[in-house]
Amino acid sequence: MDYKYRVTCKSRNKKTGPIMVTTTEKKSCPKACPLKDNGCYADGGPLAIVWRDTETMGKDIDGLCDDIKALKRGALWRHNQAGDLPHKGGTIDFKALVKIADANKGKRGFTYTHHDMRNLVNQNCVEYANTHGFTINLSANNLNEADQLKKVNIGPVVVVLPETQVTNLKTPAGNKVTVCPAAIDKTDKINCANCKLCAIADRETIIGFPAHGMRKKKAGIIASA
């Protein structure tokens, strides 16, 4: 399936900082994600408008890759401030992912995915990207799932936390969870551009994101499950 991508060359989002970010149209989000139409932060606020308009104003994957290739060597960028990896019926499109990973060579691209990692093709795709310089974080919906994804051992893990969880903690299996520094910084001095934790493919710590956005209560319920 072909998707549309929108590229913001310099984000004005305080949490990401002034880096390039992309948006993939909403149909890229897999059914496996319980936040789909049910608490996703991207469903509200200005980002919701950008996400909706991506369907009509976005580029094809070749246009996306041209913009990635144009970045300076070593540049940090975030793929999918909203949306997920290209797929066909819930199975990640390997050819499309390879295009993005190849375009990212020499850059520091990172993203997140809610695709089902019980699917072996999805596992292989994520592992390929993480070993070829394009960091894909596995998104867990709660601490128990974070432990499960950690065991798969194909890439770094992030997890949704209840809104009130703003201190570091451990999962039931004892894995360390570091709360996203930008999410709890009250000075707006910390952002993706200067933190860069999510771009580290071989990190041990799980990054936790307290539920946020206009639908954070729904997300918080999922995180507490």
N, C-alpha and C positions, 0 to 999 in steps of 0.2 A: 504494500500500500504506500502511495506517495503522500507526503505530509508537507505542510507549509511551515516555514520558519521565519521568525522576525528577529532581526539583529539590532541591538541597541549598542552603538559603538562605545558610549561612555555613560554608564548608569548614573542616575541621580539619586538612587536609593541609598540612604545612609548606611544600611546594613551591609550592602555589598561594596560600597565605595566606588570610585570612578574607574571601573573595569568594564570590559565588554561583556554583555550578557545576552543570552538568546531566549526565545520563547518558541515552543512548538505547539501547534494547534491542539485543542482540547481532546480530539479523538485519539491522540497518541497515548492518553492515560489508560492503563490496563484495567480490566474489570477486577483484577486481584487487589487493587488499592481500595481499602474501605473508606478512604477520605474522598473518593470520587463523588462529587455532588453531595457530600456529607461531612463538611467541616474543613475542606481544603482552604488554606489561607488565600489562594489565588482566585477564589470565587467571589471575593469582595474587594472593594476599593479600586484605586486606579489600575492595579494590575489586571483586574477582571476585564477592563476595557481593552487593554493591550492584548490580552489573551483572545478575546472575542474577535478583534480586528485582524489577528494573525491569519485567520482563515481566508480573508480576502486580500490582505496587504502583504502577506508573507512571501518569501522566496522559496524556490525549490532547494533540494539538498546541495546541488552544485553551486548555487548562489551562496548558500551558507558556508560551504567549504572554501569558496573564494575569499570570503571575509575572514575566515580563520587563518588561511594561509597568509593574508596580508598583515597579520599582527607581527609585531617585532619579536625577535627570538627571545624566549624566556618569559613572554607576556603571560600573565595570569588572566584567565577568563572563565566565566561560569556558563555552562550550557544548561538551558531549561530552568529559568526562574519560575516557569510554569510549563507543564507538559512533561512528557517522558520520552524514552528512547523509541525509535521507529520499530514497529512490530507488525506481524501478520497473525491475527487471531491470538494474541498473547505470547507469541514466540518472537523474540527480538530478531530483527532483520540484520543478519550478519553482514551482508554486503554494504548496507547503508552505514552500519556502525564502523566498518573498516574505512569507509570514505572519510568519516569524521575523524577517526583516530589517525589516519594518514595525514590529513590536513593539519592536525594538531602537532605534528612532529616538530620538536624544537620549542613548542609552547607549553603552557601549564594549564591545560583545560581540565575542568572537573565538573561532575554532575552527580545526580542521585537517581535511583530507579526503584519503583515499586513493583516491577515485574516479578512474577512468581519464580523463585529460585529452586523450586522443586522440579522445574523444567530443566533438563540437562543441557539443552541447547542454550537457554538463557545463561546458565552457569558458565558454559564455554565462552559465550560472547563477552560476558563481564570479565572473566579471567583474561581473555585476549586483550581487551582494552587496558586493563590495569597493568599488564606486563608490557604494553607498548606505549606507555606514557600518557594515556588519557584516563584520568581517575574517575571511576564510577563507584559511588558510595551506595551500599545496599540499605534501603530504607526500611526500618522496622517500626511497627505500630505500637509496640510496648516492650518492656524489658525482657520478657520471656522470649519474644520473637527475636530480639537482638541477640540473645544467647544462641538461638538456633542458627541465625545467619552468620554469626561469628564462627561457628563450627564448620560451615561450608568452606571457609578459608579461601575465598577467591577475590576478596577485596575488603576495603574498610567499611565499617558499619556506622550508621546514624540511627537515632531513635527519637520518636515523638515522646515528649514528657508531659505530665500534667502542667497546667499553666503556673501553678504555685511552686514547681520544683526548680529552684534557682541555685542550688548548690550541687557540687559534684557528688556522685554516689557510685554504688556498685550494683551490678545485676544479680539476680538470684544465683547465677553460677560464679559470681565473683569477678566478672569483667569490669574494668574501670570505665565509668561514664563521665566525660568532661562536658559540662554544660557549655554550649556555644558562647564564647566570650562576647560576641557582638550582641547576642540576645539579651544579655544581662547588664551590658555597659550603659550607664546612665549619661555618659558624657559624649557619646557618639564618636569617640576617638578610635574605637576598635571596629573594624569591618573586614570583609573578606579580603580586600586588597592588602591589608597589613597583617592579618591573622594567618591565612593560608593553610590552616589545619586540614580543611576538607580536601585540599589538593594533594595531600600526602597519602599515596596509595598503600604504603606498607606500615602505616601507624598502627599501634596496638590499641589505643584508647578509642572507645565509642563516643561519638559526638551526640549530645542530647539537645534537642530543640524544644523548649517549653511551648506548648500550644499557643498560637498567636493568630492574629487576624480577626475579622469580623465574626468568624464562625469557630472561634477557639473553644467554646464550651463543648461543641460536638466533638472536636478533635481531642479535647481533654478526656472525654468519656472513653474514647477508643484507646487512648494512651493508658488509662487506668485499668483496662481489662486484664 
